């Protein structure tokens, strides 16, 4: 998406006009204009020159944003673009306008309303009074000439805007008052004192000036508030370090950040910010990453660990090698993501865009009709004009145009502060409509790293002895579960002795000799061929399996030495996060490739509503499609092997992104690995949607009530509105919308006090908890399917099951394979005859022996 800065826009009608003009350019696929940030995003093949010309032809200015605008090394221009340049200018205009307006009010109304004395030379000199008022009102109009230039320029280009309404209202007041002044002069020459007093009462010079001054007050408050909506983005940009200390030829050299290249060695002292993304070569430290992740607890760093730009080194001295620089750093990608999201539009904004497209022409028409109707009803021209002018100045298209983008901008900024990144405005809206959350088990609900959970030594054997023997065997193994055993022994500072004659027996287990004595380890079926397992330990092993854990048996000297249980443990915050989702009325489904028994055990511990087991990575997309029949689905995964499912879901959420925030398949990227950020993201989205609805309600109800009131519809009930009060109301309407959006900054994304259950969420039909492969089969096929059972040895965990399942289902004759490592079986459903040797070879190619086929 190409980004452009747009100048000259003052309201939603302006942004709608620009968007419409650019969309007509050949080669433009999509165009999104943000009134809030005065920017435009364009996708397509059209050239910049064509796009800029289209904007200029529409009466506005445009310029392309610099390449790499989001880069941490080149943020000064972007900070300048986001800086509040309008408020100081508007403040100067307001002070000048207010000074002349007060003098004008003194001459026009002071002596009549409050009895203030007039200078003696004005006493009875009505023409002089009129000329002074004309001069003062004219000065205020010149001070605020921008309203007239932009307003009439838009009218000439066929795109009237808010400035057009203000300019027409003020100009109508001034022109009519000028006419009244000339008519009064004529009456005074003719000696008609009654007519002189009549025309004096028709002066509206103070209205012409008051309208402009009050609108300037509103514009200034609006500009100041709009500036605050981009505070989060500006604070991110300010985090970018300006310099880095590099090691060159053994000496430290401080260079501008732009000169740092990939591969450079840089050093960071305590208290300094890390300049670019890199990897630690030497040193240890605690690094505060709260600027990027929202997590205030420092993270320990040592050699081999990654560090990110803009994070703070709190304690030790670090020497690092640069891996990402410029616009490739994590900080730059986050800035770009937040900026791009601000440049997009949420679907809900289409309501305001549609109305804004015809709003101003409709208001002008209503004002003209109002004036004519009052004339036809016998009212004087001055009275009828006052009603028409009131309609012009009370109408506010800006409130409509700002209702959605300000809430989106504040919501995105708040999310970025908490490590929650919404890629587009549509993502922010869609997340709040989620009814079902599908959670990938590994790395999402669980840590993704198997850990030792239970150590059960046999009688006469200590835990230390069992762990030491297990580590001696597992140290030479490459199995994923071996790492868990070794991590446990390392944590206890145990030293494993060297073994000889090590053999990894595919499908069976491990065997070796320790000081001439055979030792071995493996699953229950393997260990049963070596030793007799006591009934008590058999029962404990069965109980561990029922809990979703994998029991590993170890023996030596002709007897069982004990059992070590390994499991991919549930994250500490997962059960609480799942409860929060359920309290929000969201059904939680767990997807896993594990067998049903293991999956059910983990599902019970986590507290999910539904478990769908036996789902391989390439089958998740089909499950998401099936879940979507029941409601809006958010898929949560690590973004590595979940891309099809993340893309298929209504909202794809990548968890634990860390430094890899540019995950294409995800709509929402969570910097941390905490599952609690998922309900936080949905909670924030719902809060933003509520805020948008409030803003739209205010904007619509304001105009629905205000325009008829200004037109005089309620005069029979004693309710009327003069142009000055109309201008005051208009000036405050946009300020109210923006101020309401700023309330989002006070929202606590992790607080549950605002949670409300989604409508009808509880009544959503459940999806059958079966593997994706099974869910997609037609019942007619099941009736005629042929089945075979393979006896498979050596499977020890869900990973083993997944490998066997994938190998079998790769065969064209196999519709489905249900694999269990506890039972040591693989049951295949066939759609055609297949030789047993073919099935056997498919499994044994994965290093799991097949001992029989039935």
C-alpha positions, 0 to 999 in steps of 0.5 A, spaced: 500 500 500 502 506 497 501 512 503 500 519 501 499 525 505 493 529 503 492 537 505 486 541 505 481 536 508 476 539 513 471 534 514 468 527 512 465 530 506 472 532 504 475 525 505 469 522 501 470 527 495 478 525 495 476 517 496 471 518 490 476 522 486 482 517 487 478 511 486 476 513 479 483 513 477 485 507 472 489 502 476 487 504 483 484 497 486 482 500 493 483 507 496 482 509 503 482 516 506 483 518 513 481 525 515 484 524 522 491 523 520 490 527 513 493 521 510 491 516 504 493 509 502 492 506 495 493 499 492 494 498 485 498 499 479 496 507 478 502 512 478 503 517 483 503 522 478 496 520 476 493 519 483 496 526 486 493 529 479 486 526 481 487 529 488 488 536 486 483 536 481 478 535 487 481 541 490 486 538 495 493 537 495 497 530 496 504 528 496 507 521 497 510 519 504 517 518 504 520 511 503 521 507 509 517 512 513 516 507 518 523 506 519 526 507 526 532 510 523 527 516 519 522 517 524 523 525 525 519 526 518 513 522 521 513 525 527 513 532 524 507 529 520 503 527 526 505 533 530 499 538 532 501 544 527 493 546 527 492 548 534 497 553 535 495 557 528 488 556 531 489 559 537 492 565 534 486 566 530 481 565 536 485 570 540 485 575 534 478 574 533 475 574 540 478 581 541 475 584 535 468 580 536 468 583 544 469 590 541 463 588 536 459 585 541 460 592 545 457 596 539 452 592 537 448 589 543 452 592 549 448 599 549 441 595 548 442 589 552 446 591 558 445 599 558 453 600 557 454 607 555 457 609 547 462 614 545 458 621 545 459 621 537 456 615 536 449 617 540 444 617 535 449 616 529 446 610 526 450 610 520 456 610 524 454 605 528 453 600 522 459 602 519 463 600 525 460 594 526 461 592 518 468 594 519 469 589 525 465 584 522 469 584 516 476 584 520 474 577 523 472 575 516 479 576 514 482 573 520 478 567 518 479 567 511 481 560 511 473 558 512 471 562 505 477 559 501 476 552 503 469 552 503 467 556 496 473 552 493 470 546 495 463 548 492 466 550 485 469 543 485 463 540 486 465 538 493 462 542 498 464 541 505 463 543 513 467 550 511 462 551 505 456 551 510 460 556 515 462 560 509 455 560 507 452 562 513 457 567 515 457 570 508 449 570 508 449 574 515 454 579 513 451 580 506 444 581 509 447 586 514 450 590 509 444 591 505 440 593 511 446 598 512 445 601 505 437 601 506 437 604 513 442 610 510 437 611 505 431 611 510 435 616 514 436 621 508 429 620 507 427 622 514 424 616 515 426 614 523 421 608 523 424 605 517 431 607 520 430 603 527 427 597 523 433 596 519 438 597 525 434 591 528 436 587 521 443 588 523 447 581 523 454 583 523 455 580 530 452 573 528 457 573 522 463 574 526 460 570 532 459 564 527 466 564 525 469 565 532 465 559 535 467 555 530 474 556 531 473 555 538 471 548 536 476 547 531 481 548 536 478 543 541 478 538 536 485 539 533 488 538 540 484 532 542 485 529 535 493 530 536 492 526 543 489 520 539 496 519 535 500 520 542 501 512 542 504 512 535 508 518 536 511 515 543 513 509 539 516 513 534 520 517 539 523 510 542 527 509 536 534 511 538 538 516 534 545 513 535 549 506 536 555 505 539 559 500 534 565 496 535 570 497 529 577 495 529 577 494 537 575 501 538 568 504 540 565 508 535 558 512 536 555 513 529 548 515 527 543 510 527 542 510 519 549 508 519 548 501 522 549 495 517 546 488 518 552 484 521 555 490 525 557 489 532 554 494 537 555 495 545 550 497 550 551 499 557 546 499 563 541 504 562 542 505 554 536 503 549 538 497 544 539 501 538 537 495 533 535 488 533 540 483 534 543 477 537 547 477 544 554 475 543 557 476 550 554 479 556 548 478 561 543 483 563 536 484 564 532 487 558 526 491 559 521 490 553 515 493 556 515 499 550 514 493 545 510 488 549 507 491 555 510 486 559 513 490 565 518 484 568 525 485 565 527 479 561 534 476 562 538 476 556 545 472 555 549 469 549 545 467 543 538 471 546 535 476 541 534 483 543 530 488 540 531 496 538 528 501 543 528 496 549 532 498 555 538 494 558 537 495 565 543 491 568 549 488 565 554 490 559 552 487 552 555 486 546 551 484 540 551 483 532 545 487 528 540 482 525 535 487 523 536 494 521 532 500 519 525 499 517 526 491 518 527 492 526 521 490 530 519 497 532 519 499 525 514 494 523 510 495 529 510 503 527 508 501 520 503 496 522 499 501 527 500 507 521 497 502 516 491 500 521 490 508 521 490 508 514 484 503 513 477 503 514 472 499 518 466 496 515 462 500 520 465 507 517 461 505 511 455 508 514 458 515 516 461 515 509 455 514 505 451 519 509 457 524 508 457 523 501 450 527 500 450 530 507 452 537 505 448 538 499 442 536 503 443 541 508 444 547 503 438 544 500 434 544 507 437 551 508 434 554 502 428 551 502 427 553 510 428 560 508 423 560 502 418 556 506 418 562 512 418 567 506 411 564 504 409 564 511 409 571 511 415 572 515 420 578 513 426 576 509 431 577 515 427 572 519 427 567 514 434 568 513 436 567 520 432 560 520 436 558 514 443 561 516 442 557 523 441 550 519 447 552 515 451 553 521 448 547 526 449 542 521 456 538 522 458 533 518 465 532 521 462 529 527 460 523 523 466 523 519 470 522 526 466 518 529 469 511 527 477 513 525 478 517 532 476 510 536 480 506 531 486 510 532 485 510 540 484 503 540 490 501 536 494 505 540 492 502 546 493 495 543 500 497 541 502 499 548 499 492 551 503 488 545 496 487 541 497 489 534 491 490 529 493 490 522 487 493 520 481 497 522 477 491 520 481 487 524 479 491 530 472 491 528 471 483 527 475 481 533 469 484 537 464 480 534 467 473 535 463 468 538 467 462 537 475 461 539 479 455 536 485 454 540 491 450 537 494 446 543 501 446 542 504 453 544 498 456 545 494 453 551 501 449 552 508 451 553 510 447 547 516 445 550 515 438 554 517 438 561 518 432 566 511 433 571 512 426 575 518 422 577 516 415 580 522 411 582 521 403 584 522 401 591 529 402 593 531 407 588 531 414 589 529 420 584 536 422 583 538 415 581 532 414 576 534 421 573 541 420 573 540 413 569 535 416 565 539 422 563 545 417 561 540 414 556 537 420 553 543 424 552 544 421 546 537 421 544 534 425 539 527 424 541 523 430 543 521 427 550 529 426 551 530 434 552 525 434 557 529 429 561 535 432 560 532 439 562 530 436 569 537 433 570 540 440 568 536 444 573 538 439 579 545 439 577 546 432 576 551 429 572 550 423 567 555 418 567 557 416 560 554 409 557 557 405 552 554 401 546 548 406 546 542 403 541 536 407 539 531 402 537 526 405 532 519 403 535 522 400 541 526 405 546 533 406 548 538 401 550 546 402 553 551 399 558 553 402 564 559 400 567 558 393 563 550 393 566 545 393 561 540 399 562 534 401 557 528 405 557 521 406 553 514 405 553 510 400 556 510 395 551 517 395 550 519 395 557 514 389 558 519 385 554 524 386 559 522 386 566 515 385 570 512 392 571 509 392 578 501 392 579 502 399 583 506 402 578 502 400 572 496 403 575 500 410 576 502 409 569 495 409 567 493 414 571 498 419 568 496 417 561 489 419 563 492 426 565 495 427 558 502 425 560 507 420 557 510 415 562 517 413 560 519 407 563 526 405 565 530 399 567 536 396 569 540 390 572 533 386 570 528 390 574 524 396 573 527 402 576 522 407 575 517 411 571 518 419 569 512 422 566 513 428 561 508 432 558 507 439 554 504 443 560 499 448 560 501 455 561 500 458 567 495 463 565 491 458 560 485 456 564 484 463 567 484 466 560 479 460 557 474 462 563 475 469 561 473 468 554 467 463 556 465 469 561 464 473 555 459 468 552 465 465 547 465 458 546 472 455 546 474 449 542 481 446 542 484 443 536 490 438 537 493 432 533 494 428 539 489 422 540 482 423 543 484 420 550 490 425 551 486 431 548 481 430 553 485 430 559 488 436 557 482 439 555 479 438 562 485 441 565 484 447 561 477 448 561 475 448 554 468 447 552 470 442 546 476 438 544 477 436 537 483 431 536 487 428 531 487 434 527 494 435 523 496 442 521 493 441 514 486 439 517 485 445 521 483 449 515 477 444 514 475 444 522 475 452 522 470 452 516 466 447 519 466 451 526 464 458 521 457 454 520 456 456 528 458 463 528 464 468 527 470 464 529 477 467 531 483 462 530 489 462 535 495 459 533 503 460 533 503 463 526 508 457 524 504 451 521 497 455 522 497 459 516 491 456 512 487 456 518 489 463 521 487 465 514 480 462 513 478 464 520 474 471 521 479 473 525 486 470 525 490 471 531 498 469 532 500 468 539 507 469 541 510 473 535 515 476 539 520 479 534 516 476 528 510 481 528 510 481 520 506 474 520 502 475 513 496 470 515 494 473 522 489 479 522 491 480 530 499 479 532 500 478 540 507 480 542 507 475 548 505 468 549 500 469 554 493 466 552 490 472 557 492 477 551 486 473 547 481 475 551 484 482 552 484 483 544 477 481 544 475 486 550 479 492 547 475 490 540 468 490 543 470 497 547 472 500 541 466 498 537 461 500 543 465 507 543 464 507 535 456 506 536 456 512 541 460 516 537 455 515 531 449 515 535 451 522 538 453 525 531 446 522 528 442 524 533 445 531 534 444 533 526 437 529 527 435 534 532 439 540 531 437 541 524 429 541 525 430 546 531 434 550 527 429 550 521 424 553 526 420 546 526 419 547 534 417 554 534 410 553 535 412 549 542 416 555 544 423 552 542 428 556 537 435 557 535 439 563 533 445 562 528 450 564 534 447 558 538 447 554 532 454 555 531 456 554 538 453 547 538 456 545 531 463 547 534 462 543 540 459 537 536 466 534 534 469 536 540 465 531 544 466 525 539 473 526 539 473 526 547 469 520 547 474 516 543 479 519 548 476 515 554 478 509 551 485 511 553 483 509 560 480 502 558 484 496 562 484 491 557 485 486 562 480 488 567 473 483 567 469 488 570 466 490 563 465 483 560 458 481 557 456 475 554 455 475 546 448 475 544 446 468 542 453 465 544 450 460 548 445 457 543 451 456 538 450 449 536 456 444 538 461 441 533 462 434 533 469 433 537 472 428 532 478 429 527 478 434 521 479 428 517 473 424 520 468 430 520 469 431 512 467 424 510 460 422 508 456 417 512 455 413 505 462 412 505 463 410 512 458 404 511 462 401 505 469 403 508 474 397 509 478 397 515 485 394 517 488 395 524 496 395 524 500 393 530 505 398 531 511 399 536 515 404 538 510 410 539 511 414 545 507 420 544 503 425 540 508 427 536 509 419 534 502 418 533 502 424 528 508 422 524 504 415 523 498 418 521 500 423 516 504 417 513 498 413 512 493 418 510 498 420 504 496 414 501 491 415 496 487 408 498 487 411 505 481 415 507 483 416 515 488 413 520 486 413 527 493 412 531 494 411 539 501 410 542 498 407 548 494 401 544 500 401 539 495 401 534 493 404 527 486 403 524 486 405 517 479 406 513 480 404 506 477 407 500 480 401 495 484 395 496 491 396 498 497 391 499 499 390 507 506 391 504 504 398 502 501 400 509 507 397 513 512 400 508 509 407 509 509 406 517 516 403 517 519 409 513 518 413 519 522 408 523 516 405 527 516 397 526 509 394 524 508 387 527 502 385 524 496 387 520 489 385 521 
